Amino acid sequence: MDFQRLFLFLIFSFSLVLVWDGWQRFQNPQEIARQITPSNEAIHKPEAITDLADHSSPSQEQRNAGGKIITIKTDTLHVEINTLGGEIQQLSFLKHSDALDQSKSFQLFEKGIKTHNYLAQSGLLGTNMPSHNSLFISDRDHYELSGTADKIEVRLTAVNTGVVKVSKIFTFHKDGYLIGVSFEIYNGSTEPLSTAAYFQFVRDDKEPAGGIRFVPTYTGAAVFTEKEKLQKIEFSAIEKAKTDYPKQSDNGWIGILQHYFVAAWLPNEHEKREYFTRKLDSGLFSVGAVVPIQNISARSEGSVNVLLYAGPAISSLDNIAPGLGLSVDYGWLTIVAKPMFWMMTWLHQWVHNWGVAIILLTVLIKLLFFPLSAASYRSMAKMRVVAPKLEKIKKQYADDREKLNQAMMELYKTEKINPLGGCLPVLIQIPVFIALYWSILESVEMRGAPFFGWIHDLSAADPYYILPIIMGASMILQSKLNPTPPDPMQARLMKIMPIIFSVVFFFFPAGLVLYSIVNNMLSIGQQWYITRGLVAQGLAKH
């Protein structure tokens, strides 16, 4: 059975290669070689959109002194808006805890000096139009959603705009992560007013804190259009000006993805917009959209409204905007991962524990593949029965490779054994394992989900490495049911495989390790039952 064992080892190695490929896909995506070329139809963006804030400069500190902080609290969000620029400089999720400190809420937007920066900014383009550096005023410093109210409206009024009156309105809704950002403009002059609004995120390229070591996740920009679908744009590509995405469109969205969460600007469908990305000073990047506003006649009003989604990345986001659900990236096995996660979600509705849901899903998968697994274990058991004969043949024809192969094939034919019979079922089940890997890794529902005992977060690695050790022990037990490869080198490889897998699984989400343990234990039971029966028949026969 030396060839079969080697082939099985290669298959398992191939599964690790696939996981490594996923890692490389996120960590070092292929850079697109084409340089950005300005479009003749591009919307003109004056210096206001390129002269973004440098948080370390003295001028910025002086500007900060002129603004005040407005706080907003809903049932899902805690937000801070600075009246200088009317930017959202802090946004926390009240229903999601911080990865490092469970007593704190997770903070997506943050403004810091020489620390992490992630802001949502907006403004108008044109002379005397308020930008993200202009001063606004507000009647109140604090807003809170309470009672039967289903939304909060925060109105800021721009100062020093002359005869043009501009209000920026933020609308926060109950039990949601959508924020309406709109501008109301009154043109008090005697001439038509031409302007456009821009909506952008300004962020550094730092990875979110609290990620799983050696597990790949994506942090960077993304653009979605109906024609080109989702396109990820690495910060490194923006810095090198090597990006290729639709600049002009009348649909889609632009945003920034990070593990479990997404922030995206969602202009109205069929409304023209220009998407842009650019490298700023102080290690910051700008990602956003420019939306034109129809010319406003003298002494008339105009407005523009864009939705901002800042919240968890879940597949149902397609109900908010087409393609937004793709912010949950299950990789190239999405067609397998999505049904698996749907089944886990359905099971969770009954058991109210994601760990138990994973166990039940493992049982269902095992039942689905039962015929294939049975065929594999029967092949292994038959090989174990004829192992003494096989060893005798190898000794008899040790010096004649051709006769050895002929004798082995004749033995397989006589005993009706397919030496590769156990390989195909294993190969088919590898995609299931990888799909479950991505469905657990990418699902925000798993974030912070406890199991039992010391496992407080199924999306994180086991803090004490107990589950990986149990998994390694189950692999060792399972290997005892398999015939020992005659080749000493292969035998040593099969002995160290449990150790290798245990070390690798030290860094995997606990939910995935739990799946592997349950799968191994079910496999041991099935293999023991089949092997015992066939070995007994073989001994009686021989």
CORHUBEL-V288521 format. One record per residue. PHI is phi as a letter, one per 40 degrees, with the letter a starting at -180 (* if undefined). PSI is psi in whole degrees, -180 to 180 (NA if undefined). OMEGA is omega in radians with two decimals (NA if undefined). Layout:
phi->PHI psi->PSI omega->OMEGA
phi->PHI psi->PSI omega->OMEGA
//
This chain:
phi->* psi->19 omega->-3.06
phi->c psi->-40 omega->-3.14
phi->c psi->-41 omega->-3.14
phi->c psi->-44 omega->-3.12
phi->c psi->-42 omega->3.11
phi->c psi->-41 omega->-3.13
phi->c psi->-40 omega->3.09
phi->c psi->-42 omega->3.12
phi->c psi->-41 omega->3.11
phi->c psi->-36 omega->3.13
phi->c psi->-47 omega->3.12
phi->c psi->-38 omega->3.09
phi->c psi->-37 omega->3.12
phi->c psi->-36 omega->3.11
phi->c psi->-39 omega->3.09
phi->c psi->-37 omega->3.10
phi->c psi->-39 omega->3.13
phi->c psi->-42 omega->3.09
phi->c psi->-42 omega->3.10
phi->c psi->-38 omega->3.10
phi->c psi->-39 omega->3.08
phi->c psi->-39 omega->3.09
phi->d psi->-52 omega->-3.12
phi->c psi->-34 omega->-3.12
phi->c psi->-34 omega->-3.13
phi->c psi->-40 omega->-3.03
phi->c psi->-36 omega->-3.08
phi->b psi->68 omega->-3.12
phi->c psi->157 omega->-3.12
phi->c psi->128 omega->3.13
phi->c psi->137 omega->-3.11
phi->c psi->133 omega->-2.94
phi->c psi->-20 omega->-3.04
phi->c psi->136 omega->3.14
phi->c psi->148 omega->3.08
phi->c psi->135 omega->3.02
phi->b psi->130 omega->-3.10
phi->c psi->140 omega->3.11
phi->c psi->141 omega->3.10
phi->c psi->-24 omega->-3.10
phi->c psi->8 omega->-3.07
phi->c psi->143 omega->3.07
phi->c psi->131 omega->-3.10
phi->c psi->128 omega->3.12
phi->b psi->109 omega->3.13
phi->c psi->-178 omega->-3.04
phi->c psi->-22 omega->-3.11
phi->d psi->-31 omega->-3.07
phi->c psi->-18 omega->3.14
phi->c psi->-24 omega->-3.12
phi->c psi->66 omega->-3.11
phi->c psi->163 omega->-3.00
phi->c psi->134 omega->2.96
phi->b psi->106 omega->-2.96
phi->c psi->-12 omega->-3.11
phi->c psi->-3 omega->-3.06
phi->c psi->149 omega->3.11
phi->c psi->-36 omega->-3.11
phi->c psi->-35 omega->3.11
phi->c psi->-41 omega->3.12
phi->c psi->-38 omega->3.10
phi->c psi->-40 omega->3.14
phi->c psi->-39 omega->-3.13
phi->c psi->-31 omega->-3.11
phi->c psi->-20 omega->-3.09
phi->c psi->-7 omega->-3.09
phi->b psi->165 omega->3.04
phi->b psi->164 omega->-3.05
phi->c psi->130 omega->3.03
phi->b psi->128 omega->3.14
phi->b psi->140 omega->3.12
phi->b psi->134 omega->3.11
phi->b psi->125 omega->3.02
phi->b psi->-169 omega->3.11
phi->c psi->-10 omega->-3.13
phi->b psi->-21 omega->-3.00
phi->b psi->148 omega->2.87
phi->b psi->121 omega->-2.96
phi->b psi->145 omega->2.99
phi->b psi->128 omega->3.11
phi->b psi->130 omega->3.10
phi->c psi->127 omega->-3.14
phi->c psi->-16 omega->3.00
phi->c psi->100 omega->-3.11
phi->g psi->-16 omega->-3.10
phi->g psi->37 omega->-3.11
phi->c psi->148 omega->3.01
phi->c psi->108 omega->-3.04
phi->b psi->-7 omega->3.06
phi->a psi->133 omega->3.10
phi->a psi->122 omega->-3.12
phi->b psi->149 omega->3.11
phi->c psi->116 omega->-3.06
phi->c psi->-19 omega->-3.12
phi->b psi->8 omega->3.09
phi->b psi->126 omega->-3.08
phi->c psi->160 omega->3.10
phi->c psi->144 omega->-3.08
phi->c psi->-30 omega->-3.09
phi->c psi->-26 omega->-3.12
phi->b psi->102 omega->-3.05
phi->c psi->-17 omega->-3.14
phi->c psi->-11 omega->-3.12
phi->b psi->155 omega->3.06
phi->c psi->150 omega->3.11
phi->c psi->132 omega->-3.10
phi->b psi->120 omega->3.13
phi->c psi->-59 omega->3.11
phi->c psi->141 omega->-3.09
phi->a psi->137 omega->3.06
phi->b psi->122 omega->-3.12
phi->a psi->164 omega->3.07
phi->b psi->115 omega->-3.09
phi->g psi->25 omega->3.03
phi->b psi->-155 omega->-3.13
phi->c psi->135 omega->3.10
phi->b psi->129 omega->3.11
phi->a psi->108 omega->-3.00
phi->b psi->156 omega->3.00
phi->b psi->116 omega->-3.06
phi->b psi->157 omega->3.10
phi->a psi->158 omega->-3.14
phi->a psi->-178 omega->3.12
phi->b psi->151 omega->-3.13
phi->b psi->139 omega->3.10
phi->h psi->166 omega->-3.12
phi->c psi->131 omega->3.12
phi->g psi->11 omega->3.08
phi->c psi->141 omega->-3.11
phi->c psi->130 omega->3.11
phi->b psi->-167 omega->3.12
phi->c psi->1 omega->3.04
phi->b psi->1 omega->-3.10
phi->c psi->161 omega->-3.10
phi->c psi->136 omega->3.06
phi->b psi->162 omega->3.04
phi->b psi->156 omega->-3.13
phi->a psi->150 omega->-3.13
phi->c psi->-27 omega->-3.05
phi->b psi->157 omega->3.11
phi->b psi->-13 omega->-3.07
phi->a psi->136 omega->3.08
phi->b psi->140 omega->3.12
phi->a psi->132 omega->3.11
phi->c psi->123 omega->-3.10
phi->a psi->167 omega->3.10
phi->g psi->-137 omega->-3.09
phi->c psi->2 omega->-3.12
phi->c psi->141 omega->3.13
phi->b psi->0 omega->3.08
phi->a psi->161 omega->3.07
phi->b psi->136 omega->3.08
phi->b psi->123 omega->3.12
phi->b psi->117 omega->-3.07
phi->b psi->126 omega->3.06
phi->b psi->141 omega->3.14
phi->b psi->127 omega->-3.14
phi->c psi->144 omega->3.10
phi->b psi->161 omega->3.08
phi->g psi->43 omega->3.09
phi->b psi->12 omega->3.07
phi->g psi->-134 omega->-3.09
phi->c psi->-8 omega->3.10
phi->c psi->123 omega->3.13
phi->b psi->127 omega->-3.08
phi->b psi->131 omega->3.03
phi->b psi->138 omega->3.03
phi->b psi->126 omega->-3.05
phi->b psi->128 omega->3.02
phi->b psi->131 omega->3.12
phi->b psi->119 omega->3.14
phi->b psi->138 omega->-3.05
phi->b psi->155 omega->3.11
phi->c psi->140 omega->3.05
phi->f psi->48 omega->-3.14
phi->a psi->171 omega->-3.11
phi->b psi->14 omega->3.07
phi->c psi->134 omega->3.11
phi->b psi->124 omega->3.05
phi->c psi->130 omega->3.09
phi->b psi->116 omega->-3.07
phi->b psi->158 omega->3.05
phi->b psi->132 omega->3.00
phi->b psi->125 omega->-3.00
phi->b psi->127 omega->3.02
phi->b psi->119 omega->3.13
phi->c psi->99 omega->-3.12
phi->c psi->4 omega->-3.13
phi->c psi->180 omega->3.12
phi->c psi->5 omega->-3.13
phi->b psi->151 omega->3.07
phi->c psi->149 omega->-3.12
phi->b psi->127 omega->3.10
phi->b psi->125 omega->-3.13
phi->a psi->176 omega->3.06
phi->a psi->156 omega->3.13
phi->b psi->144 omega->3.05
phi->b psi->146 omega->-3.13
phi->b psi->122 omega->-3.01
phi->a psi->156 omega->2.93
phi->b psi->140 omega->3.01
phi->b psi->121 omega->-3.03
phi->a psi->152 omega->2.94
phi->c psi->-179 omega->-3.08
phi->b psi->21 omega->-3.12
phi->c psi->141 omega->3.05
phi->c psi->149 omega->3.09
phi->c psi->144 omega->3.12
phi->c psi->152 omega->3.04
phi->g psi->13 omega->3.12
phi->c psi->165 omega->3.12
phi->c psi->129 omega->-3.13
phi->c psi->137 omega->3.06
phi->g psi->15 omega->3.08
phi->b psi->125 omega->-3.01
phi->c psi->132 omega->2.97
phi->b psi->160 omega->-3.07
phi->b psi->134 omega->2.99
phi->b psi->116 omega->-3.11
phi->i psi->-176 omega->-3.10
phi->c psi->162 omega->3.09
phi->a psi->143 omega->3.08
phi->b psi->136 omega->3.07
phi->b psi->131 omega->2.96
phi->b psi->157 omega->-3.11
phi->c psi->-33 omega->-3.09
phi->c psi->-48 omega->-3.05
phi->c psi->-9 omega->-3.11
phi->g psi->-157 omega->-3.04
phi->c psi->130 omega->3.08
phi->b psi->122 omega->3.09
phi->c psi->141 omega->-3.09
phi->b psi->105 omega->-3.13
phi->c psi->147 omega->3.06
phi->d psi->-36 omega->3.13
phi->c psi->-35 omega->3.10
phi->c psi->-37 omega->3.09
phi->c psi->-41 omega->-3.12
phi->c psi->-37 omega->-3.13
phi->c psi->0 omega->-3.11
phi->f psi->37 omega->3.10
phi->b psi->74 omega->-3.12
phi->b psi->155 omega->3.12
phi->a psi->102 omega->3.13
phi->a psi->161 omega->-3.12
phi->c psi->124 omega->3.10
phi->c psi->-39 omega->-3.11
phi->b psi->133 omega->3.13
phi->a psi->167 omega->3.00
phi->b psi->20 omega->3.12
phi->a psi->171 omega->3.05
phi->g psi->-165 omega->-3.09
phi->a psi->165 omega->3.07
phi->b psi->141 omega->-3.09
phi->a psi->-168 omega->3.10
phi->b psi->129 omega->3.13
phi->b psi->144 omega->2.92
phi->a psi->170 omega->-3.03
phi->d psi->119 omega->3.08
phi->g psi->-18 omega->-3.02
phi->b psi->155 omega->-3.13
phi->a psi->144 omega->2.98
phi->b psi->129 omega->-3.05
phi->a psi->140 omega->2.98
phi->c psi->130 omega->-3.04
phi->b psi->83 omega->3.06
phi->c psi->159 omega->-3.13
phi->c psi->144 omega->3.10
phi->c psi->144 omega->3.13
phi->g psi->17 omega->3.05
phi->b psi->125 omega->-3.07
phi->c psi->144 omega->3.11
phi->a psi->159 omega->3.03
phi->b psi->124 omega->3.09
phi->c psi->145 omega->3.13
phi->a psi->153 omega->2.98
phi->b psi->145 omega->3.11
phi->a psi->155 omega->3.09
phi->c psi->132 omega->3.11
phi->b psi->-177 omega->3.07
phi->c psi->169 omega->3.06
phi->g psi->30 omega->3.07
phi->g psi->23 omega->-3.13
phi->b psi->158 omega->3.12
phi->b psi->145 omega->3.13
phi->b psi->132 omega->-3.13
phi->b psi->122 omega->-3.10
phi->a psi->-162 omega->-3.07
phi->a psi->146 omega->3.03
phi->b psi->127 omega->-3.11
phi->b psi->118 omega->-3.14
phi->c psi->151 omega->3.09
phi->b psi->132 omega->3.14
phi->d psi->141 omega->-3.13
phi->d psi->133 omega->-3.12
phi->b psi->119 omega->-3.12
phi->c psi->164 omega->3.12
phi->d psi->135 omega->3.13
phi->f psi->41 omega->3.10
phi->b psi->170 omega->-3.11
phi->b psi->151 omega->3.04
phi->a psi->164 omega->-3.12
phi->a psi->163 omega->3.04
phi->a psi->143 omega->-3.11
phi->b psi->133 omega->3.09
phi->b psi->140 omega->3.10
phi->c psi->142 omega->3.03
phi->b psi->121 omega->3.00
phi->b psi->124 omega->3.06
phi->b psi->102 omega->-3.06
phi->a psi->-168 omega->-3.12
phi->c psi->147 omega->3.09
phi->c psi->110 omega->3.13
phi->b psi->151 omega->-3.04
phi->c psi->-24 omega->-3.12
phi->c psi->2 omega->3.12
phi->c psi->-15 omega->3.06
phi->c psi->-22 omega->3.09
phi->c psi->-21 omega->3.11
phi->c psi->-47 omega->3.13
phi->a psi->138 omega->3.12
phi->d psi->132 omega->3.09
phi->g psi->-10 omega->-3.12
phi->c psi->-27 omega->3.08
phi->c psi->-17 omega->3.11
phi->c psi->-5 omega->3.04
phi->c psi->-18 omega->2.97
phi->c psi->105 omega->-3.01
phi->b psi->105 omega->3.11
phi->c psi->7 omega->3.10
phi->g psi->-162 omega->-3.03
phi->c psi->-7 omega->3.10
phi->b psi->32 omega->3.13
phi->d psi->-39 omega->-3.09
phi->c psi->-24 omega->3.08
phi->c psi->-40 omega->-3.04
phi->c psi->-40 omega->-3.09
phi->c psi->-49 omega->3.09
phi->c psi->-35 omega->3.12
phi->c psi->-43 omega->3.12
phi->c psi->-35 omega->3.08
phi->c psi->-42 omega->3.13
phi->c psi->-40 omega->3.09
phi->c psi->-42 omega->3.12
phi->c psi->-42 omega->3.12
phi->c psi->-43 omega->3.12
phi->c psi->-38 omega->-3.13
phi->c psi->-32 omega->3.11
phi->c psi->-26 omega->-3.12
phi->c psi->-39 omega->-3.02
phi->b psi->-18 omega->3.09
phi->f psi->32 omega->3.06
phi->a psi->119 omega->-3.07
phi->c psi->-31 omega->3.10
phi->c psi->-44 omega->3.09
phi->c psi->-37 omega->3.10
phi->c psi->-39 omega->3.10
phi->c psi->-41 omega->3.11
phi->c psi->-46 omega->3.14
phi->c psi->-39 omega->3.09
phi->c psi->-39 omega->3.11
phi->c psi->-42 omega->3.11
phi->c psi->-43 omega->-3.14
phi->c psi->-42 omega->3.11
phi->c psi->-40 omega->3.14
phi->c psi->-40 omega->3.09
phi->c psi->-38 omega->3.14
phi->c psi->-39 omega->-3.11
phi->c psi->13 omega->-3.09
phi->d psi->-48 omega->3.14
phi->c psi->-40 omega->3.14
phi->c psi->-43 omega->3.12
phi->c psi->-41 omega->3.13
phi->c psi->-42 omega->3.11
phi->c psi->-39 omega->3.13
phi->c psi->-46 omega->-3.10
phi->c psi->-33 omega->3.07
phi->c psi->-41 omega->3.12
phi->c psi->-42 omega->3.11
phi->c psi->-41 omega->-3.12
phi->c psi->-42 omega->3.11
phi->c psi->-39 omega->3.10
phi->c psi->-33 omega->3.12
phi->c psi->-36 omega->3.14
phi->c psi->-41 omega->-3.07
phi->c psi->6 omega->-3.11
phi->d psi->-42 omega->3.10
phi->c psi->-43 omega->3.12
phi->c psi->-41 omega->-3.13
phi->c psi->-41 omega->3.12
phi->c psi->-38 omega->3.12
phi->c psi->-42 omega->3.12
phi->c psi->-40 omega->-3.12
phi->c psi->-37 omega->3.09
phi->c psi->-37 omega->-3.09
phi->c psi->-39 omega->-3.08
phi->b psi->38 omega->-3.09
phi->c psi->-29 omega->-3.07
phi->c psi->2 omega->-3.11
phi->b psi->96 omega->-3.05
phi->c psi->-38 omega->-3.09
phi->c psi->-47 omega->3.11
phi->c psi->-33 omega->3.11
phi->c psi->-47 omega->3.13
phi->c psi->-40 omega->3.12
phi->c psi->-43 omega->-3.14
phi->c psi->-40 omega->3.13
phi->c psi->-43 omega->3.13
phi->c psi->-37 omega->3.10
phi->c psi->-38 omega->3.10
phi->c psi->-46 omega->3.11
phi->d psi->-40 omega->-3.12
phi->c psi->-41 omega->-3.13
phi->c psi->-42 omega->-3.11
phi->c psi->-1 omega->-3.14
phi->f psi->54 omega->-3.13
phi->b psi->134 omega->2.99
phi->c psi->111 omega->-3.06
phi->c psi->-20 omega->3.10
phi->b psi->12 omega->-3.06
phi->c psi->-26 omega->-3.11
phi->c psi->-3 omega->-3.03
phi->c psi->-44 omega->-3.07
phi->d psi->-46 omega->3.11
phi->d psi->-39 omega->3.12
phi->c psi->-42 omega->-3.13
phi->c psi->-40 omega->-3.12
phi->c psi->-33 omega->-3.08
phi->c psi->-14 omega->3.14
phi->c psi->-46 omega->3.10
phi->d psi->-32 omega->3.11
phi->c psi->-43 omega->3.13
phi->c psi->-46 omega->-3.11
phi->c psi->-40 omega->3.12
phi->c psi->-41 omega->3.11
phi->c psi->-36 omega->3.08
phi->d psi->-49 omega->-3.10
phi->c psi->-36 omega->-3.13
phi->c psi->-34 omega->3.08
phi->c psi->-42 omega->-3.08
phi->c psi->-37 omega->-3.01
phi->c psi->-8 omega->-3.03
phi->c psi->115 omega->-3.13
phi->c psi->-22 omega->3.10
phi->c psi->-28 omega->3.12
phi->c psi->-18 omega->-3.07
phi->c psi->119 omega->3.14
phi->g psi->8 omega->-3.12
phi->c psi->121 omega->-3.13
phi->c psi->161 omega->3.01
phi->b psi->-101 omega->3.03
phi->b psi->158 omega->3.04
phi->g psi->-126 omega->-3.03
phi->c psi->-8 omega->-3.13
phi->c psi->101 omega->-3.12
phi->b psi->-9 omega->-3.11
phi->a psi->108 omega->-3.11
phi->c psi->-16 omega->3.13
phi->c psi->-10 omega->-3.13
phi->b psi->163 omega->3.11
phi->c psi->151 omega->3.08
phi->d psi->119 omega->-3.06
phi->c psi->-24 omega->-3.12
phi->b psi->4 omega->3.08
phi->g psi->24 omega->-3.12
phi->c psi->-46 omega->-3.13
phi->c psi->-45 omega->3.08
phi->d psi->-36 omega->3.12
phi->c psi->-43 omega->3.09
phi->c psi->-40 omega->3.13
phi->c psi->-42 omega->3.10
phi->c psi->-40 omega->3.11
phi->c psi->-39 omega->3.12
phi->c psi->-34 omega->3.09
phi->c psi->-39 omega->3.10
phi->c psi->-44 omega->3.12
phi->c psi->-40 omega->3.14
phi->c psi->-37 omega->-3.14
phi->c psi->-26 omega->3.11
phi->c psi->-24 omega->3.13
phi->c psi->-10 omega->-3.13
phi->c psi->149 omega->3.09
phi->c psi->143 omega->3.14
phi->c psi->128 omega->3.10
phi->d psi->136 omega->-3.13
phi->c psi->-33 omega->-3.12
phi->c psi->126 omega->-3.09
phi->d psi->-40 omega->-3.13
phi->c psi->-46 omega->3.12
phi->c psi->-37 omega->3.12
phi->c psi->-40 omega->3.12
phi->c psi->-40 omega->3.11
phi->c psi->-43 omega->-3.13
phi->c psi->-27 omega->3.13
phi->c psi->-34 omega->-3.09
phi->c psi->-10 omega->3.13
phi->d psi->-45 omega->3.10
phi->d psi->-36 omega->3.13
phi->c psi->-44 omega->-3.14
phi->c psi->-48 omega->-3.12
phi->c psi->-38 omega->3.13
phi->c psi->-44 omega->3.13
phi->c psi->-44 omega->3.11
phi->c psi->-41 omega->-3.09
phi->c psi->-8 omega->3.03
phi->d psi->-31 omega->-3.02
phi->b psi->3 omega->-3.14
phi->c psi->156 omega->3.07
phi->d psi->142 omega->-3.11
phi->d psi->-32 omega->3.12
phi->c psi->-38 omega->3.13
phi->c psi->-39 omega->3.10
phi->c psi->-39 omega->3.09
phi->c psi->-43 omega->3.08
phi->d psi->-45 omega->-3.10
phi->c psi->-40 omega->3.13
phi->c psi->-49 omega->-3.12
phi->c psi->-42 omega->3.12
phi->c psi->-43 omega->3.13
phi->c psi->-43 omega->-3.11
phi->c psi->-40 omega->3.07
phi->c psi->-39 omega->3.12
phi->c psi->-40 omega->3.12
phi->c psi->-45 omega->3.13
phi->c psi->-45 omega->-3.14
phi->c psi->-44 omega->-3.11
phi->c psi->-40 omega->3.14
phi->c psi->-44 omega->-3.12
phi->c psi->-46 omega->-3.11
phi->c psi->-43 omega->-3.11
phi->c psi->-43 omega->-3.13
phi->d psi->-43 omega->-3.13
phi->c psi->-46 omega->-3.09
phi->c psi->-35 omega->3.09
phi->c psi->-41 omega->3.10
phi->c psi->-43 omega->3.11
phi->c psi->-39 omega->-3.13
phi->c psi->-40 omega->3.13
phi->c psi->-40 omega->3.12
phi->c psi->-37 omega->-3.10
phi->c psi->-39 omega->-3.05
phi->c psi->NA omega->NA
//
